[in-house]
């Protein structure tokens, strides 16, 4: 029972103190899963992040579900998923009531304006932590640069970019 409580508390913290969605949660997930609890290796976490990105649905829930399963099976998966979504559910319920009551208030507008750079910074921190650990195997940086070029410079559709990146990965690392 103690393992499930540990999973619940870890993912409750991740859900409660991460703003900006799943990618912004990655640094906290890394802290809880790798450093605080040593539930897996860095490369295992990077693989789980990659699979969670490809799986349909919100990445935060995919990550919690997959990590919970990896840590302690189906029940661990359920506990992690509930824990990571519970703070958002509570906060969004309270926010809905507050926004409904304070619609048009200038302070509410200032709050949301100030929150935007924080969210961007958290997403960037998540990206840098994943890229830093992925570059260990070499060609990941090249695939990242090519993907960035195709998506943002050439304006390719994301499915085409994923296909090209997968093909390069197969060629670079062998089937």
C-alpha positions as CSV (number, residue, x, y, z in Angstrom):
1,X,0.0,0.0,0.0
2,X,2.9,2.3,0.7
3,X,4.1,2.2,-2.9
4,X,0.7,3.4,-4.1
5,X,0.7,6.2,-1.6
6,X,4.2,7.2,-2.8
7,X,3.0,7.2,-6.5
8,X,-0.1,9.2,-5.6
9,X,1.9,11.9,-3.7
10,X,4.5,12.2,-6.4
11,X,2.0,12.6,-9.2
12,X,-0.3,14.8,-7.1
13,X,2.7,17.2,-6.7
14,X,3.4,17.0,-10.4
15,X,-0.2,17.8,-11.2
16,X,-0.5,20.5,-8.6
17,X,2.7,22.5,-9.2
18,X,3.1,22.2,-13.0
19,X,1.6,24.9,-15.2
20,X,1.5,24.9,-19.0
21,X,0.5,21.3,-19.8
22,X,2.3,18.1,-20.2
23,X,5.5,19.4,-21.7
24,X,5.9,21.8,-18.8
25,X,5.5,18.9,-16.4
26,X,8.6,17.0,-17.7
27,X,11.1,18.7,-15.4
28,X,9.0,17.9,-12.4
29,X,8.3,14.3,-13.6
30,X,12.0,13.9,-14.1
31,X,12.7,15.2,-10.5
32,X,10.1,12.9,-8.9
33,X,10.6,9.8,-11.0
34,X,14.4,9.8,-11.4
35,X,15.9,11.9,-8.6
36,X,13.5,11.7,-5.6
37,X,12.3,8.1,-6.1
38,X,14.7,6.3,-8.5
39,X,11.9,4.4,-10.2
40,X,13.7,4.2,-13.5
41,X,16.7,5.3,-15.5
42,X,17.0,8.5,-17.5
43,X,16.9,6.6,-20.9
44,X,13.8,4.7,-19.8
45,X,12.1,8.0,-19.0
46,X,13.1,9.5,-22.4
47,X,11.6,6.4,-24.1
48,X,8.4,6.8,-22.1
49,X,8.2,10.5,-23.0
50,X,8.6,9.6,-26.7
51,X,5.8,6.9,-26.6
52,X,3.6,9.3,-24.6
53,X,4.0,11.9,-27.3
54,X,2.9,9.4,-30.0
55,X,-0.1,8.1,-28.1
56,X,-3.4,9.9,-28.7
57,X,-4.6,12.1,-25.9
58,X,-3.0,14.6,-23.5
59,X,0.7,14.0,-23.0
60,X,0.4,14.7,-19.2
61,X,-2.2,11.9,-18.7
62,X,-0.3,9.6,-21.1
63,X,2.9,10.1,-19.2
64,X,1.3,9.6,-15.8
65,X,-0.5,6.5,-17.0
66,X,2.5,4.9,-18.6
67,X,4.9,5.8,-15.8
68,X,2.4,4.5,-13.2
69,X,2.2,1.2,-15.1
70,X,6.0,1.0,-15.4
71,X,6.4,1.7,-11.7
72,X,3.7,-0.5,-10.3
73,X,1.4,-2.1,-12.9
74,X,-2.2,-1.4,-13.7
75,X,-3.1,-0.2,-10.2
76,X,0.0,2.1,-10.2
77,X,-1.2,3.4,-13.6
78,X,-4.7,4.2,-12.2
79,X,-3.3,5.9,-9.1
80,X,-0.8,8.0,-11.1
81,X,-3.5,9.1,-13.6
82,X,-6.0,10.1,-10.9
83,X,-3.3,11.9,-8.9
84,X,-2.0,13.9,-11.8
85,X,-5.5,15.0,-13.0
86,X,-7.0,15.7,-9.5
87,X,-5.4,19.1,-8.9
88,X,-6.3,20.3,-12.4
89,X,-9.9,19.3,-11.9
90,X,-10.1,21.0,-8.5
91,X,-8.3,24.2,-9.7
92,X,-10.3,24.4,-13.0
93,X,-13.6,24.1,-11.0
94,X,-12.6,26.9,-8.7
95,X,-11.2,29.0,-11.7
96,X,-14.5,28.5,-13.6
97,X,-16.4,30.0,-10.7
98,X,-13.9,32.8,-10.2
99,X,-13.7,33.8,-13.9
100,X,-17.4,33.7,-14.2
101,X,-17.7,36.0,-11.2
102,X,-14.7,38.3,-12.2
103,X,-15.2,38.4,-16.0
104,X,-13.9,41.8,-17.3
105,X,-11.8,42.5,-14.2
106,X,-8.4,44.2,-15.1
107,X,-6.5,42.3,-12.5
108,X,-7.6,38.9,-13.9
109,X,-6.4,40.1,-17.3
110,X,-3.0,41.1,-15.8
111,X,-2.7,37.7,-14.1
112,X,-3.2,35.8,-17.4
113,X,-0.8,38.1,-19.2
114,X,1.9,37.5,-16.5
115,X,1.4,33.7,-16.6
116,X,2.2,33.4,-20.4
117,X,6.0,33.8,-20.1
118,X,6.1,31.4,-17.2
119,X,4.4,28.7,-19.2
120,X,6.8,29.2,-22.2
121,X,9.7,29.0,-19.8
122,X,8.5,25.7,-18.3
123,X,7.9,24.2,-21.7
124,X,11.4,25.2,-22.8
125,X,12.9,23.7,-19.6
126,X,11.1,20.4,-20.4
127,X,12.4,20.5,-23.9
128,X,16.0,21.1,-22.8
129,X,15.9,18.3,-20.2
130,X,14.7,15.8,-22.8
131,X,17.1,17.0,-25.5
132,X,20.0,17.0,-23.0
133,X,19.5,13.4,-22.1
134,X,18.6,12.3,-25.6
135,X,21.8,13.6,-27.2
136,X,23.7,10.9,-25.3
137,X,23.0,8.5,-28.2
138,X,24.3,10.9,-30.9
139,X,21.9,11.4,-33.9
140,X,19.0,12.7,-31.9
141,X,20.3,16.3,-32.3
142,X,20.4,15.9,-36.0
143,X,16.9,14.5,-36.1
144,X,15.7,17.3,-33.9
145,X,17.3,20.0,-36.1
146,X,15.8,18.4,-39.3
147,X,12.4,18.1,-37.7
148,X,12.5,21.8,-36.6
149,X,13.6,22.9,-40.1
150,X,10.8,20.9,-41.8
151,X,8.1,21.9,-39.3
152,X,8.9,25.6,-38.8
153,X,10.9,26.7,-41.8
154,X,9.3,24.6,-44.6
155,X,5.9,24.5,-42.8
156,X,5.4,20.8,-43.4
157,X,2.4,19.0,-41.8
158,X,3.4,17.4,-38.5
159,X,2.5,13.9,-39.8
160,X,5.1,14.3,-42.6
161,X,7.7,15.6,-40.1
162,X,7.1,12.5,-37.9
163,X,7.4,10.2,-40.8
164,X,10.7,11.7,-42.0
165,X,12.1,11.7,-38.4
166,X,11.1,8.1,-38.0
167,X,12.7,7.2,-41.3
168,X,15.9,9.0,-40.4
169,X,15.9,7.2,-37.0
170,X,15.5,3.8,-38.7
171,X,18.4,4.6,-41.1
172,X,20.6,6.1,-38.4
173,X,20.1,3.5,-35.7
174,X,19.3,0.5,-37.9
175,X,16.1,-1.5,-37.9
